[in-house]
Amino acid sequence: MTSTRGRVAALLGAVAMVAGTTLATTPALAAPAEPARHGGGIAGQAPCQGAPEFTCGTITVPLDHSGATPGTLQLDVAMTGNADAPKGDLLFLAGGPGQPGVPLIRRIASKLTPVLKDYRLIMFDQRGTGERALQCPGLQEDMGSSDLAVPRKQSIADCAATLGPNARYYSSADTVADMDLLRQALGDRRLTIDGVSYGTFVAERYALAHPAHVARLVLDSVVPQQGYDPLDLIALPATARVLRTACQATGCSTDPAADLATTVRTYGNGARILDALTSYEFADPNYGGVPEALHEAAAGQPAKLQAFIDDVRKNDAAPAEFLSQGLHAATLCADGSYPWGTTDTPVEGRAAALERTRQRLTAEQTWPYDAATATGLGSLLVCLDWPREPVPPAPPAHRKLPDVPVLLLGGDRDLSTPYEWLYQQAKSTHKPQIVIVPGAAHSVQTRAADPAGRQAVYDFLLK
């Protein structure tokens, strides 16, 4: 939910966050019989290799939380050393699905420094990520750090065959169950949770499943608790708002939304443009050069736009340890609701259902793109032929988050998780505190130049 949305994903930019910081854990030791109050249930605790100011260890979780299928998984955990922090533990959830947590702790700690006298920071590698990432080489090569790029059908088939029937155990519901075991291993009654992108979705689903175990929530670059729309019918029209806002801020003299509509109608390349724009926001929230490239393409000169798309795609490569596309696919396909139903729908008939949806879509729903864009995104197509499997039940759509303090944080230049999603989630939140940062794109806490979002987090957490 790539991303991330994935769009949930929205992992684009993960490599930049991880580069230069490689953490490894020491071999796990036997866990104590009972978790100590301050985290003694984390096995093998020792200084993190490469970042000894943090403590690393592991927890062991069942592959299948129902117990029907045997097997266990080890999840790597990293934490700051202040086990007696007065406000308890702050669990920071990375994005994806597919992004690890442990390699990011130094960067995240640097962004949260003002609150770390009051909180112990915890990060973990969600199942199927990090050093124990699910490996699907073909899918990784095709998609890199993008969740919208369209992979080869053979890559999807190879990945599904590699993961086999155990793919069903990599849903968000499984991660939520892992989180509660982590909470118990830490010795906590309640957690404060800070999630970014797909991490917001996991945080919301955890709060819905375990309302008594949540103290407060920070949701940054929000994916709503109902999940992402694989047709991206919020993100498609949001592109017009985002590009026009950026254009106004930089003084460009064209209408990039109108030029985008003309370009898509002329060349049929809407999915590739959206993929490139969603990646580019991490490099430049002002989308510099994009209005000019779109204007030239709309006038019949697409070379500059094509060079922009090719350049962004070339820089989207990422190994599975930084963003596992195998985990990304397994989670999206287990979680998602698609035009054909869920992944528990027979594969036969899915393509016909998708085509019927394409024919029903209106220009108003997809502008400045088209129906072919909405039904041609990689985050949808990767699940079109995914093998049929049981999927976990979703919580009732009408249920609100528990009545705890919730901060909803977004940027007005974010295409990965447009702020329209934030306002959707606000309707399912008691007394939400909303902060929209002008000029910020995805992952406001870690990437925005304007410090207003980070300050809002500090103020919220230190109340």
Salt bridges, closest charged atoms under 4 A:
GLU53 OE2 - ARG106 NE 3.07
ASP76 OD1 - ARG132 NH2 2.87
ASP84 OD1 - HIS38 NE2 2.98
ASP89 OD1 - ARG120 NE 2.76
GLU141 OE1 - ARG152 NH2 3.84
ASP142 OD1 - ARG152 NH2 2.83
ASP147 OD2 - ARG5 NE 2.94
ASP178 OD1 - HIS65 NE2 2.69
ASP178 OD2 - ARG127 NE 2.71
ASP180 OD1 - ARG183 NE 2.78
ASP180 OD2 - HIS210 ND1 3.79
ASP180 OD1 - HIS213 ND1 3.16
ASP232 OD2 - ARG5 NH1 3.88
ASP232 OD2 - ARG7 NH1 2.44
ASP255 OD1 - ARG244 NE 2.95
ASP259 OD2 - HIS295 ND1 2.75
GLU296 OE2 - LYS304 NZ 3.02
ASP310 OD1 - ARG272 NH2 3.48
ASP311 OD1 - LYS314 NZ 3.65
ASP344 OD1 - ARG388 NE 3.35
GLU355 OE2 - ARG358 NH2 2.63
ASP385 OD2 - LYS153 NZ 2.59
ASP403 OD1 - LYS431 NZ 3.32
ASP412 OD1 - ARG413 NE 3.44
ASP414 OD2 - HIS442 ND1 3.06
GLU420 OE1 - ARG241 NH2 2.89
